[in-house]
């Protein structure tokens, strides 16, 4: 699958809402891809917010680019 090439409007998305707000549970997604994520805006307990240093590390790890590789047509 091709990776989304968007470098604008990047947000951190929790891979699982039950997980921690750490780098292992973080995925960098653009706004469009985040809205198409399976867990986006699902009901239930809201996950903890990411700390600023976690956001910075996740963006660096992702090369300041969306990490989505979905075939659902979100990019």
PDB file of N, H, CA, C and O in Angstrom:
ATOM      1  N   UNK A   1       0.826  -1.185   0.000  1.00  0.00           N
ATOM      2  CA  UNK A   1       0.000   0.000   0.000  1.00  0.00           C
ATOM      3  C   UNK A   1       0.868   1.247   0.000  1.00  0.00           C
ATOM      4  O   UNK A   1       1.932   1.281   0.619  1.00  0.00           O
ATOM      5  N   UNK A   2       0.414   2.238  -0.683  1.00  0.00           N
ATOM      6  H   UNK A   2      -0.450   2.211  -1.186  1.00  0.00           H
ATOM      7  CA  UNK A   2       1.141   3.503  -0.736  1.00  0.00           C
ATOM      8  C   UNK A   2       0.869   4.316   0.522  1.00  0.00           C
ATOM      9  O   UNK A   2      -0.243   4.324   1.050  1.00  0.00           O
ATOM     10  N   UNK A   3       1.873   4.974   0.971  1.00  0.00           N
ATOM     11  H   UNK A   3       2.777   4.967   0.542  1.00  0.00           H
ATOM     12  CA  UNK A   3       1.742   5.830   2.144  1.00  0.00           C
ATOM     13  C   UNK A   3       1.201   7.187   1.718  1.00  0.00           C
ATOM     14  O   UNK A   3       1.563   7.700   0.660  1.00  0.00           O
ATOM     15  N   UNK A   4       0.340   7.763   2.536  1.00  0.00           N
ATOM     16  H   UNK A   4       0.046   7.346   3.396  1.00  0.00           H
ATOM     17  CA  UNK A   4      -0.160   9.111   2.288  1.00  0.00           C
ATOM     18  C   UNK A   4       1.036  10.061   2.294  1.00  0.00           C
ATOM     19  O   UNK A   4       1.930   9.928   3.129  1.00  0.00           O
ATOM     20  N   UNK A   5       1.052  11.001   1.383  1.00  0.00           N
ATOM     21  H   UNK A   5       0.325  11.108   0.705  1.00  0.00           H
ATOM     22  CA  UNK A   5       2.177  11.927   1.283  1.00  0.00           C
ATOM     23  C   UNK A   5       1.887  13.297   1.893  1.00  0.00           C
ATOM     24  O   UNK A   5       2.692  14.217   1.753  1.00  0.00           O
ATOM     25  N   UNK A   6       0.756  13.438   2.560  1.00  0.00           N
ATOM     26  H   UNK A   6       0.102  12.690   2.674  1.00  0.00           H
ATOM     27  CA  UNK A   6       0.370  14.724   3.122  1.00  0.00           C
ATOM     28  C   UNK A   6       1.320  15.126   4.253  1.00  0.00           C
ATOM     29  O   UNK A   6       1.649  14.316   5.120  1.00  0.00           O
ATOM     30  N   UNK A   7       1.749  16.375   4.228  1.00  0.00           N
ATOM     31  H   UNK A   7       1.482  17.032   3.524  1.00  0.00           H
ATOM     32  CA  UNK A   7       2.622  16.925   5.269  1.00  0.00           C
ATOM     33  C   UNK A   7       1.962  18.093   5.989  1.00  0.00           C
ATOM     34  O   UNK A   7       2.610  18.791   6.769  1.00  0.00           O
ATOM     35  N   UNK A   8       0.666  18.308   5.727  1.00  0.00           N
ATOM     36  H   UNK A   8       0.140  17.741   5.093  1.00  0.00           H
ATOM     37  CA  UNK A   8      -0.075  19.411   6.341  1.00  0.00           C
ATOM     38  C   UNK A   8      -1.163  18.872   7.252  1.00  0.00           C
ATOM     39  O   UNK A   8      -1.611  17.735   7.101  1.00  0.00           O
ATOM     40  N   UNK A   9      -1.579  19.693   8.189  1.00  0.00           N
ATOM     41  H   UNK A   9      -1.216  20.617   8.312  1.00  0.00           H
ATOM     42  CA  UNK A   9      -2.677  19.357   9.099  1.00  0.00           C
ATOM     43  C   UNK A   9      -2.481  17.987   9.749  1.00  0.00           C
ATOM     44  O   UNK A   9      -3.387  17.154   9.762  1.00  0.00           O
ATOM     45  N   UNK A  10      -1.287  17.773  10.283  1.00  0.00           N
ATOM     46  H   UNK A  10      -0.550  18.449  10.273  1.00  0.00           H
ATOM     47  CA  UNK A  10      -0.965  16.496  10.913  1.00  0.00           C
ATOM     48  C   UNK A  10      -1.417  16.490  12.367  1.00  0.00           C
ATOM     49  O   UNK A  10      -1.286  17.486  13.078  1.00  0.00           O
ATOM     50  N   UNK A  11      -1.949  15.353  12.792  1.00  0.00           N
ATOM     51  H   UNK A  11      -2.055  14.544  12.214  1.00  0.00           H
ATOM     52  CA  UNK A  11      -2.443  15.159  14.155  1.00  0.00           C
ATOM     53  C   UNK A  11      -1.958  13.812  14.660  1.00  0.00           C
ATOM     54  O   UNK A  11      -1.630  12.924  13.873  1.00  0.00           O
ATOM     55  N   UNK A  12      -1.914  13.667  15.971  1.00  0.00           N
ATOM     56  H   UNK A  12      -2.180  14.389  16.610  1.00  0.00           H
ATOM     57  CA  UNK A  12      -1.599  12.370  16.552  1.00  0.00           C
ATOM     58  C   UNK A  12      -2.885  11.617  16.824  1.00  0.00           C
ATOM     59  O   UNK A  12      -3.850  12.171  17.350  1.00  0.00           O
ATOM     60  N   UNK A  13      -2.883  10.361  16.460  1.00  0.00           N
ATOM     61  H   UNK A  13      -2.099   9.911  16.032  1.00  0.00           H
ATOM     62  CA  UNK A  13      -4.042   9.485  16.625  1.00  0.00           C
ATOM     63  C   UNK A  13      -3.624   8.327  17.521  1.00  0.00           C
ATOM     64  O   UNK A  13      -2.532   7.779  17.370  1.00  0.00           O
ATOM     65  N   UNK A  14      -4.496   7.957  18.453  1.00  0.00           N
ATOM     66  H   UNK A  14      -5.383   8.402  18.576  1.00  0.00           H
ATOM     67  CA  UNK A  14      -4.249   6.793  19.303  1.00  0.00           C
ATOM     68  C   UNK A  14      -4.526   5.531  18.496  1.00  0.00           C
ATOM     69  O   UNK A  14      -5.591   5.409  17.891  1.00  0.00           O
ATOM     70  N   UNK A  15      -3.593   4.599  18.479  1.00  0.00           N
ATOM     71  H   UNK A  15      -2.728   4.698  18.971  1.00  0.00           H
ATOM     72  CA  UNK A  15      -3.816   3.328  17.792  1.00  0.00           C
ATOM     73  C   UNK A  15      -4.907   2.531  18.494  1.00  0.00           C
ATOM     74  O   UNK A  15      -5.690   1.836  17.846  1.00  0.00           O
ATOM     75  N   UNK A  16      -4.958   2.631  19.808  1.00  0.00           N
ATOM     76  H   UNK A  16      -4.322   3.195  20.334  1.00  0.00           H
ATOM     77  CA  UNK A  16      -6.012   2.000  20.587  1.00  0.00           C
ATOM     78  C   UNK A  16      -6.408   2.925  21.725  1.00  0.00           C
ATOM     79  O   UNK A  16      -5.541   3.497  22.387  1.00  0.00           O
ATOM     80  N   UNK A  17      -7.699   3.080  21.961  1.00  0.00           N
ATOM     81  H   UNK A  17      -8.403   2.616  21.423  1.00  0.00           H
ATOM     82  CA  UNK A  17      -8.157   4.002  23.006  1.00  0.00           C
ATOM     83  C   UNK A  17      -7.855   3.476  24.403  1.00  0.00           C
ATOM     84  O   UNK A  17      -7.834   4.246  25.364  1.00  0.00           O
ATOM     85  N   UNK A  18      -7.626   2.194  24.523  1.00  0.00           N
ATOM     86  H   UNK A  18      -7.643   1.568  23.743  1.00  0.00           H
ATOM     87  CA  UNK A  18      -7.305   1.616  25.839  1.00  0.00           C
ATOM     88  C   UNK A  18      -5.827   1.750  26.175  1.00  0.00           C
ATOM     89  O   UNK A  18      -5.430   1.526  27.318  1.00  0.00           O
ATOM     90  N   UNK A  19      -5.005   2.114  25.190  1.00  0.00           N
ATOM     91  H   UNK A  19      -5.328   2.296  24.261  1.00  0.00           H
ATOM     92  CA  UNK A  19      -3.570   2.199  25.409  1.00  0.00           C
ATOM     93  C   UNK A  19      -3.154   3.496  26.072  1.00  0.00           C
ATOM     94  O   UNK A  19      -3.967   4.383  26.333  1.00  0.00           O
ATOM     95  N   UNK A  20      -1.886   3.573  26.328  1.00  0.00           N
ATOM     96  H   UNK A  20      -1.226   2.853  26.116  1.00  0.00           H
ATOM     97  CA  UNK A  20      -1.307   4.762  26.952  1.00  0.00           C
ATOM     98  C   UNK A  20      -1.189   5.891  25.939  1.00  0.00           C
ATOM     99  O   UNK A  20      -1.327   5.672  24.735  1.00  0.00           O
ATOM    100  N   UNK A  21      -0.938   7.080  26.423  1.00  0.00           N
ATOM    101  H   UNK A  21      -0.825   7.257  27.400  1.00  0.00           H
ATOM    102  CA  UNK A  21      -0.707   8.243  25.562  1.00  0.00           C
ATOM    103  C   UNK A  21       0.793   8.387  25.358  1.00  0.00           C
ATOM    104  O   UNK A  21       1.376   9.428  25.662  1.00  0.00           O
ATOM    105  N   UNK A  22       1.417   7.319  24.832  1.00  0.00           N
ATOM    106  H   UNK A  22       0.943   6.474  24.584  1.00  0.00           H
ATOM    107  CA  UNK A  22       2.855   7.328  24.612  1.00  0.00           C
ATOM    108  C   UNK A  22       3.172   7.067  23.148  1.00  0.00           C
ATOM    109  O   UNK A  22       2.273   6.852  22.336  1.00  0.00           O
ATOM    110  N   UNK A  23       4.441   7.086  22.825  1.00  0.00           N
ATOM    111  H   UNK A  23       5.172   7.260  23.486  1.00  0.00           H
ATOM    112  CA  UNK A  23       4.883   6.952  21.447  1.00  0.00           C
ATOM    113  C   UNK A  23       4.475   5.610  20.833  1.00  0.00           C
ATOM    114  O   UNK A  23       4.228   5.538  19.630  1.00  0.00           O
ATOM    115  N   UNK A  24       4.403   4.561  21.630  1.00  0.00           N
ATOM    116  H   UNK A  24       4.604   4.620  22.608  1.00  0.00           H
ATOM    117  CA  UNK A  24       4.024   3.242  21.112  1.00  0.00           C
ATOM    118  C   UNK A  24       2.555   3.178  20.690  1.00  0.00           C
ATOM    119  O   UNK A  24       2.169   2.287  19.932  1.00  0.00           O
ATOM    120  N   UNK A  25       1.753   4.091  21.162  1.00  0.00           N
ATOM    121  H   UNK A  25       2.067   4.814  21.777  1.00  0.00           H
ATOM    122  CA  UNK A  25       0.322   4.098  20.844  1.00  0.00           C
ATOM    123  C   UNK A  25      -0.044   5.307  19.971  1.00  0.00           C
ATOM    124  O   UNK A  25      -1.214   5.677  19.876  1.00  0.00           O
ATOM    125  N   UNK A  26       0.949   5.908  19.345  1.00  0.00           N
ATOM    126  H   UNK A  26       1.900   5.607  19.422  1.00  0.00           H
ATOM    127  CA  UNK A  26       0.726   7.115  18.562  1.00  0.00           C
ATOM    128  C   UNK A  26       0.967   6.864  17.085  1.00  0.00           C
ATOM    129  O   UNK A  26       1.899   6.159  16.699  1.00  0.00           O
ATOM    130  N   UNK A  27       0.111   7.454  16.270  1.00  0.00           N
ATOM    131  H   UNK A  27      -0.647   8.027  16.584  1.00  0.00           H
ATOM    132  CA  UNK A  27       0.273   7.416  14.822  1.00  0.00           C
ATOM    133  C   UNK A  27       0.009   8.825  14.296  1.00  0.00           C
ATOM    134  O   UNK A  27      -0.975   9.459  14.676  1.00  0.00           O
ATOM    135  N   UNK A  28       0.884   9.310  13.429  1.00  0.00           N
ATOM    136  H   UNK A  28       1.684   8.795  13.120  1.00  0.00           H
ATOM    137  CA  UNK A  28       0.717  10.624  12.827  1.00  0.00           C
ATOM    138  C   UNK A  28      -0.180  10.477  11.605  1.00  0.00           C
ATOM    139  O   UNK A  28       0.125   9.723  10.681  1.00  0.00           O
ATOM    140  N   UNK A  29      -1.288  11.205  11.615  1.00  0.00           N
ATOM    141  H   UNK A  29      -1.536  11.817  12.365  1.00  0.00           H
ATOM    142  CA  UNK A  29      -2.226  11.165  10.493  1.00  0.00           C
ATOM    143  C   UNK A  29      -2.619  12.585  10.104  1.00  0.00           C
ATOM    144  O   UNK A  29      -2.691  13.474  10.952  1.00  0.00           O
ATOM    145  N   UNK A  30      -2.873  12.789   8.813  1.00  0.00           N
ATOM    146  H   UNK A  30      -2.814  12.067   8.124  1.00  0.00           H
ATOM    147  CA  UNK A  30      -3.426  14.062   8.381  1.00  0.00           C
ATOM    148  C   UNK A  30      -4.911  14.059   8.749  1.00  0.00           C
ATOM    149  O   UNK A  30      -5.466  13.015   9.093  1.00  0.00           O
ATOM    150  N   UNK A  31      -5.536  15.200   8.677  1.00  0.00           N
ATOM    151  H   UNK A  31      -5.085  16.048   8.397  1.00  0.00           H
ATOM    152  CA  UNK A  31      -6.938  15.321   9.068  1.00  0.00           C
ATOM    153  C   UNK A  31      -7.826  14.352   8.309  1.00  0.00           C
ATOM    154  O   UNK A  31      -8.686  13.703   8.906  1.00  0.00           O
ATOM    155  N   UNK A  32      -7.631  14.245   6.999  1.00  0.00           N
ATOM    156  H   UNK A  32      -6.933  14.772   6.514  1.00  0.00           H
ATOM    157  CA  UNK A  32      -8.454  13.359   6.179  1.00  0.00           C
ATOM    158  C   UNK A  32      -8.301  11.901   6.595  1.00  0.00           C
ATOM    159  O   UNK A  32      -9.298  11.204   6.783  1.00  0.00           O
ATOM    160  N   UNK A  33      -7.078  11.442   6.739  1.00  0.00           N
ATOM    161  H   UNK A  33      -6.269  12.009   6.586  1.00  0.00           H
ATOM    162  CA  UNK A  33      -6.842  10.046   7.119  1.00  0.00           C
ATOM    163  C   UNK A  33      -7.337   9.762   8.538  1.00  0.00           C
ATOM    164  O   UNK A  33      -7.848   8.676   8.813  1.00  0.00           O
ATOM    165  N   UNK A  34      -7.188  10.727   9.426  1.00  0.00           N
ATOM    166  H   UNK A  34      -6.773  11.609   9.202  1.00  0.00           H
ATOM    167  CA  UNK A  34      -7.639  10.517  10.807  1.00  0.00           C
ATOM    168  C   UNK A  34      -9.153  10.338  10.858  1.00  0.00           C
ATOM    169  O   UNK A  34      -9.648   9.518  11.632  1.00  0.00           O
ATOM    170  N   UNK A  35      -9.893  11.086  10.051  1.00  0.00           N
ATOM    171  H   UNK A  35      -9.491  11.752   9.423  1.00  0.00           H
ATOM    172  CA  UNK A  35     -11.342  10.954  10.037  1.00  0.00           C
ATOM    173  C   UNK A  35     -11.790   9.599   9.492  1.00  0.00           C
ATOM    174  O   UNK A  35     -12.903   9.157   9.774  1.00  0.00           O
ATOM    175  N   UNK A  36     -10.934   8.939   8.714  1.00  0.00           N
ATOM    176  H   UNK A  36     -10.030   9.298   8.485  1.00  0.00           H
ATOM    177  CA  UNK A  36     -11.258   7.629   8.168  1.00  0.00           C
ATOM    178  C   UNK A  36     -10.702   6.482   9.013  1.00  0.00           C
ATOM    179  O   UNK A  36     -10.925   5.315   8.694  1.00  0.00           O
ATOM    180  N   UNK A  37      -9.988   6.806  10.079  1.00  0.00           N
ATOM    181  H   UNK A  37      -9.807   7.755  10.338  1.00  0.00           H
ATOM    182  CA  UNK A  37      -9.437   5.767  10.947  1.00  0.00           C
ATOM    183  C   UNK A  37     -10.572   5.010  11.628  1.00  0.00           C
ATOM    184  O   UNK A  37     -11.583   5.600  12.009  1.00  0.00           O
ATOM    185  N   UNK A  38     -10.398   3.718  11.774  1.00  0.00           N
ATOM    186  H   UNK A  38      -9.577   3.239  11.464  1.00  0.00           H
ATOM    187  CA  UNK A  38     -11.438   2.861  12.341  1.00  0.00           C
ATOM    188  C   UNK A  38     -11.868   3.312  13.724  1.00  0.00           C
ATOM    189  O   UNK A  38     -13.048   3.218  14.062  1.00  0.00           O
ATOM    190  N   UNK A  39     -10.943   3.795  14.524  1.00  0.00           N
ATOM    191  H   UNK A  39      -9.984   3.871  14.250  1.00  0.00           H
ATOM    192  CA  UNK A  39     -11.250   4.160  15.912  1.00  0.00           C
ATOM    193  C   UNK A  39     -11.582   5.633  16.083  1.00  0.00           C
ATOM    194  O   UNK A  39     -11.763   6.078  17.216  1.00  0.00           O
ATOM    195  N   UNK A  40     -11.669   6.413  15.004  1.00  0.00           N
ATOM    196  H   UNK A  40     -11.522   6.051  14.084  1.00  0.00           H
ATOM    197  CA  UNK A  40     -11.928   7.849  15.127  1.00  0.00           C
ATOM    198  C   UNK A  40     -13.348   8.095  15.630  1.00  0.00           C
ATOM    199  O   UNK A  40     -14.312   7.584  15.060  1.00  0.00           O
ATOM    200  N   UNK A  41     -13.471   8.874  16.695  1.00  0.00           N
ATOM    201  H   UNK A  41     -12.688   9.289  17.159  1.00  0.00           H
ATOM    202  CA  UNK A  41     -14.756   9.312  17.249  1.00  0.00           C
ATOM    203  C   UNK A  41     -15.678   8.161  17.631  1.00  0.00           C
ATOM    204  O   UNK A  41     -16.897   8.272  17.506  1.00  0.00           O
ATOM    205  N   UNK A  42     -15.098   7.051  18.099  1.00  0.00           N
ATOM    206  H   UNK A  42     -14.107   6.961  18.201  1.00  0.00           H
ATOM    207  CA  UNK A  42     -15.936   5.961  18.583  1.00  0.00           C
ATOM    208  C   UNK A  42     -16.380   6.281  20.000  1.00  0.00           C
ATOM    209  O   UNK A  42     -15.688   6.978  20.742  1.00  0.00           O
ATOM    210  N   UNK A  43     -17.524   5.769  20.356  1.00  0.00           N
ATOM    211  H   UNK A  43     -18.086   5.203  19.753  1.00  0.00           H
ATOM    212  CA  UNK A  43     -18.035   6.035  21.696  1.00  0.00           C
ATOM    213  C   UNK A  43     -17.236   5.245  22.724  1.00  0.00           C
ATOM    214  O   UNK A  43     -16.576   4.258  22.403  1.00  0.00           O
ATOM    215  N   UNK A  44     -17.313   5.695  23.935  1.00  0.00           N
ATOM    216  H   UNK A  44     -17.850   6.497  24.196  1.00  0.00           H
ATOM    217  CA  UNK A  44     -16.587   5.043  25.016  1.00  0.00           C
ATOM    218  C   UNK A  44     -15.639   6.009  25.687  1.00  0.00           C
ATOM    219  O   UNK A  44     -15.718   7.221  25.483  1.00  0.00           O
ATOM    220  N   UNK A  45     -14.756   5.472  26.476  1.00  0.00           N
ATOM    221  H   UNK A  45     -14.693   4.487  26.642  1.00  0.00           H
ATOM    222  CA  UNK A  45     -13.802   6.279  27.230  1.00  0.00           C
ATOM    223  C   UNK A  45     -12.829   6.976  26.286  1.00  0.00           C
ATOM    224  O   UNK A  45     -12.231   6.342  25.417  1.00  0.00           O
ATOM    225  N   UNK A  46     -12.678   8.266  26.461  1.00  0.00           N
ATOM    226  H   UNK A  46     -13.164   8.781  27.168  1.00  0.00           H
ATOM    227  CA  UNK A  46     -11.735   9.029  25.649  1.00  0.00           C
ATOM    228  C   UNK A  46     -10.309   8.745  26.131  1.00  0.00           C
ATOM    229  O   UNK A  46     -10.053   8.712  27.335  1.00  0.00           O
ATOM    230  N   UNK A  47      -9.394   8.543  25.197  1.00  0.00           N
ATOM    231  H   UNK A  47      -9.603   8.570  24.219  1.00  0.00           H
ATOM    232  CA  UNK A  47      -8.005   8.297  25.602  1.00  0.00           C
ATOM    233  C   UNK A  47      -7.359   9.562  26.151  1.00  0.00           C
ATOM    234  O   UNK A  47      -7.823  10.672  25.895  1.00  0.00           O
ATOM    235  N   UNK A  48      -6.296   9.381  26.900  1.00  0.00           N
ATOM    236  H   UNK A  48      -5.919   8.479  27.108  1.00  0.00           H
ATOM    237  CA  UNK A  48      -5.547  10.507  27.447  1.00  0.00           C
ATOM    238  C   UNK A  48      -4.902  11.298  26.327  1.00  0.00           C
ATOM    239  O   UNK A  48      -4.570  10.740  25.281  1.00  0.00           O
ATOM    240  N   UNK A  49      -4.725  12.582  26.535  1.00  0.00           N
ATOM    241  H   UNK A  49      -4.996  13.035  27.385  1.00  0.00           H
ATOM    242  CA  UNK A  49      -4.067  13.438  25.549  1.00  0.00           C
ATOM    243  C   UNK A  49      -2.576  13.144  25.514  1.00  0.00           C
ATOM    244  O   UNK A  49      -1.984  12.735  26.513  1.00  0.00           O
ATOM    245  N   UNK A  50      -1.980  13.359  24.348  1.00  0.00           N
ATOM    246  H   UNK A  50      -2.461  13.692  23.536  1.00  0.00           H
ATOM    247  CA  UNK A  50      -0.540  13.179  24.201  1.00  0.00           C
ATOM    248  C   UNK A  50       0.185  14.393  24.746  1.00  0.00           C
ATOM    249  O   UNK A  50      -0.275  15.523  24.579  1.00  0.00           O
ATOM    250  N   UNK A  51       1.317  14.168  25.397  1.00  0.00           N
ATOM    251  H   UNK A  51       1.691  13.251  25.532  1.00  0.00           H
ATOM    252  CA  UNK A  51       2.166  15.255  25.866  1.00  0.00           C
ATOM    253  C   UNK A  51       2.866  15.881  24.662  1.00  0.00           C
ATOM    254  O   UNK A  51       3.032  15.233  23.628  1.00  0.00           O
ATOM    255  N   UNK A  52       3.265  17.113  24.796  1.00  0.00           N
ATOM    256  H   UNK A  52       3.130  17.640  25.636  1.00  0.00           H
ATOM    257  CA  UNK A  52       3.913  17.827  23.682  1.00  0.00           C
ATOM    258  C   UNK A  52       5.181  17.117  23.218  1.00  0.00           C
ATOM    259  O   UNK A  52       5.436  17.036  22.017  1.00  0.00           O
ATOM    260  N   UNK A  53       5.983  16.597  24.160  1.00  0.00           N
ATOM    261  H   UNK A  53       5.776  16.662  25.136  1.00  0.00           H
ATOM    262  CA  UNK A  53       7.221  15.915  23.759  1.00  0.00           C
ATOM    263  C   UNK A  53       6.915  14.623  22.993  1.00  0.00           C
ATOM    264  O   UNK A  53       7.701  14.219  22.136  1.00  0.00           O
ATOM    265  N   UNK A  54       5.799  13.976  23.285  1.00  0.00           N
ATOM    266  H   UNK A  54       5.161  14.303  23.981  1.00  0.00           H
ATOM    267  CA  UNK A  54       5.401  12.784  22.540  1.00  0.00           C
ATOM    268  C   UNK A  54       4.997  13.167  21.119  1.00  0.00           C
ATOM    269  O   UNK A  54       5.329  12.464  20.165  1.00  0.00           O
ATOM    270  N   UNK A  55       4.288  14.270  20.983  1.00  0.00           N
ATOM    271  H   UNK A  55       4.018  14.841  21.758  1.00  0.00           H
ATOM    272  CA  UNK A  55       3.906  14.763  19.656  1.00  0.00           C
ATOM    273  C   UNK A  55       5.148  15.059  18.813  1.00  0.00           C
ATOM    274  O   UNK A  55       5.224  14.676  17.646  1.00  0.00           O
ATOM    275  N   UNK A  56       6.108  15.737  19.411  1.00  0.00           N
ATOM    276  H   UNK A  56       6.047  16.048  20.360  1.00  0.00           H
ATOM    277  CA  UNK A  56       7.335  16.088  18.696  1.00  0.00           C
ATOM    278  C   UNK A  56       8.095  14.839  18.262  1.00  0.00           C
ATOM    279  O   UNK A  56       8.574  14.769  17.130  1.00  0.00           O
ATOM    280  N   UNK A  57       8.209  13.859  19.145  1.00  0.00           N
ATOM    281  H   UNK A  57       7.820  13.916  20.064  1.00  0.00           H
ATOM    282  CA  UNK A  57       8.924  12.618  18.814  1.00  0.00           C
ATOM    283  C   UNK A  57       8.198  11.825  17.739  1.00  0.00           C
ATOM    284  O   UNK A  57       8.837  11.242  16.863  1.00  0.00           O
ATOM    285  N   UNK A  58       6.873  11.797  17.796  1.00  0.00           N
ATOM    286  H   UNK A  58       6.354  12.271  18.507  1.00  0.00           H
ATOM    287  CA  UNK A  58       6.092  11.069  16.792  1.00  0.00           C
ATOM    288  C   UNK A  58       6.232  11.721  15.419  1.00  0.00           C
ATOM    289  O   UNK A  58       6.387  11.024  14.416  1.00  0.00           O
ATOM    290  N   UNK A  59       6.180  13.033  15.369  1.00  0.00           N
ATOM    291  H   UNK A  59       6.054  13.598  16.184  1.00  0.00           H
ATOM    292  CA  UNK A  59       6.351  13.744  14.100  1.00  0.00           C
ATOM    293  C   UNK A  59       7.739  13.496  13.508  1.00  0.00           C
ATOM    294  O   UNK A  59       7.880  13.282  12.303  1.00  0.00           O
ATOM    295  N   UNK A  60       8.744  13.525  14.352  1.00  0.00           N
ATOM    296  H   UNK A  60       8.629  13.698  15.331  1.00  0.00           H
ATOM    297  CA  UNK A  60      10.104  13.258  13.890  1.00  0.00           C
ATOM    298  C   UNK A  60      10.214  11.830  13.362  1.00  0.00           C
ATOM    299  O   UNK A  60      10.786  11.607  12.295  1.00  0.00           O
ATOM    300  N   UNK A  61       9.674  10.865  14.098  1.00  0.00           N
ATOM    301  H   UNK A  61       9.209  11.046  14.965  1.00  0.00           H
ATOM    302  CA  UNK A  61       9.707   9.457  13.678  1.00  0.00           C
ATOM    303  C   UNK A  61       9.027   9.281  12.321  1.00  0.00           C
ATOM    304  O   UNK A  61       9.481   8.493  11.491  1.00  0.00           O
ATOM    305  N   UNK A  62       7.935  10.020  12.098  1.00  0.00           N
ATOM    306  H   UNK A  62       7.566  10.660  12.771  1.00  0.00           H
ATOM    307  CA  UNK A  62       7.167   9.900  10.857  1.00  0.00           C
ATOM    308  C   UNK A  62       7.754  10.721   9.714  1.00  0.00           C
ATOM    309  O   UNK A  62       7.240  10.675   8.597  1.00  0.00           O
ATOM    310  N   UNK A  63       8.815  11.466   9.974  1.00  0.00           N
ATOM    311  H   UNK A  63       9.233  11.504  10.882  1.00  0.00           H
ATOM    312  CA  UNK A  63       9.388  12.318   8.941  1.00  0.00           C
ATOM    313  C   UNK A  63       8.488  13.485   8.601  1.00  0.00           C
ATOM    314  O   UNK A  63       8.513  13.992   7.480  1.00  0.00           O
ATOM    315  N   UNK A  64       7.687  13.916   9.577  1.00  0.00           N
ATOM    316  H   UNK A  64       7.667  13.504  10.488  1.00  0.00           H
ATOM    317  CA  UNK A  64       6.734  15.022   9.403  1.00  0.00           C
ATOM    318  C   UNK A  64       5.808  14.773   8.216  1.00  0.00           C
ATOM    319  O   UNK A  64       5.549  15.663   7.406  1.00  0.00           O
ATOM    320  N   UNK A  65       5.320  13.536   8.137  1.00  0.00           N
ATOM    321  H   UNK A  65       5.531  12.813   8.795  1.00  0.00           H
ATOM    322  CA  UNK A  65       4.423  13.111   7.059  1.00  0.00           C
ATOM    323  C   UNK A  65       3.392  12.151   7.631  1.00  0.00           C
ATOM    324  O   UNK A  65       3.670  11.428   8.587  1.00  0.00           O
ATOM    325  N   UNK A  66       2.209  12.146   7.047  1.00  0.00           N
ATOM    326  H   UNK A  66       1.983  12.734   6.271  1.00  0.00           H
ATOM    327  CA  UNK A  66       1.148  11.230   7.461  1.00  0.00           C
ATOM    328  C   UNK A  66       1.661   9.794   7.353  1.00  0.00           C
ATOM    329  O   UNK A  66       2.340   9.442   6.389  1.00  0.00           O
ATOM    330  N   UNK A  67       1.331   8.969   8.347  1.00  0.00           N
ATOM    331  H   UNK A  67       0.779   9.255   9.130  1.00  0.00           H
ATOM    332  CA  UNK A  67       1.771   7.573   8.359  1.00  0.00           C
ATOM    333  C   UNK A  67       0.726   6.592   7.826  1.00  0.00           C
ATOM    334  O   UNK A  67       0.927   5.379   7.889  1.00  0.00           O
ATOM    335  N   UNK A  68      -0.377   7.104   7.306  1.00  0.00           N
ATOM    336  H   UNK A  68      -0.540   8.089   7.255  1.00  0.00           H
ATOM    337  CA  UNK A  68      -1.453   6.241   6.843  1.00  0.00           C
ATOM    338  C   UNK A  68      -1.050   5.457   5.597  1.00  0.00           C
ATOM    339  O   UNK A  68      -0.442   6.003   4.676  1.00  0.00           O
ATOM    340  N   UNK A  69      -1.392   4.188   5.580  1.00  0.00           N
ATOM    341  H   UNK A  69      -1.886   3.744   6.328  1.00  0.00           H
ATOM    342  CA  UNK A  69      -1.182   3.326   4.416  1.00  0.00           C
ATOM    343  C   UNK A  69      -2.477   2.625   4.038  1.00  0.00           C
ATOM    344  O   UNK A  69      -2.451   1.585   3.381  1.00  0.00           O
ATOM    345  N   UNK A  70      -3.606   3.186   4.449  1.00  0.00           N
ATOM    346  H   UNK A  70      -3.627   4.031   4.983  1.00  0.00           H
ATOM    347  CA  UNK A  70      -4.909   2.572   4.231  1.00  0.00           C
ATOM    348  C   UNK A  70      -5.309   2.582   2.759  1.00  0.00           C
ATOM    349  O   UNK A  70      -4.956   3.487   2.002  1.00  0.00           O
ATOM    350  N   UNK A  71      -6.044   1.564   2.385  1.00  0.00           N
ATOM    351  H   UNK A  71      -6.331   0.830   3.000  1.00  0.00           H
ATOM    352  CA  UNK A  71      -6.575   1.477   1.018  1.00  0.00           C
ATOM    353  C   UNK A  71      -8.039   1.948   0.979  1.00  0.00           C
ATOM    354  O   UNK A  71      -8.723   1.736  -0.022  1.00  0.00           O
ATOM    355  N   UNK A  72      -8.525   2.583   2.055  1.00  0.00           N
ATOM    356  H   UNK A  72      -7.969   2.755   2.868  1.00  0.00           H
ATOM    357  CA  UNK A  72      -9.927   2.994   2.130  1.00  0.00           C
ATOM    358  C   UNK A  72     -10.234   4.267   1.347  1.00  0.00           C
ATOM    359  O   UNK A  72     -11.367   4.745   1.379  1.00  0.00           O
ATOM    360  N   UNK A  73      -9.277   4.807   0.665  1.00  0.00           N
ATOM    361  H   UNK A  73      -8.356   4.418   0.638  1.00  0.00           H
ATOM    362  CA  UNK A  73      -9.523   5.997  -0.130  1.00  0.00           C
ATOM    363  C   UNK A  73      -9.470   7.295   0.632  1.00  0.00           C
ATOM    364  O   UNK A  73     -10.037   8.291   0.184  1.00  0.00           O
ATOM    365  N   UNK A  74      -8.804   7.317   1.776  1.00  0.00           N
ATOM    366  H   UNK A  74      -8.344   6.507   2.140  1.00  0.00           H
ATOM    367  CA  UNK A  74      -8.738   8.547   2.550  1.00  0.00           C
ATOM    368  C   UNK A  74      -7.618   9.466   2.054  1.00  0.00           C
ATOM    369  O   UNK A  74      -7.538  10.624   2.465  1.00  0.00           O
ATOM    370  N   UNK A  75      -6.776   8.967   1.195  1.00  0.00           N
ATOM    371  H   UNK A  75      -6.840   8.026   0.862  1.00  0.00           H
ATOM    372  CA  UNK A  75      -5.708   9.826   0.639  1.00  0.00           C
ATOM    373  C   UNK A  75      -5.515   9.577  -0.828  1.00  0.00           C
ATOM    374  O   UNK A  75      -4.663  10.208  -1.454  1.00  0.00           O
TER     375      UNK A  75
END
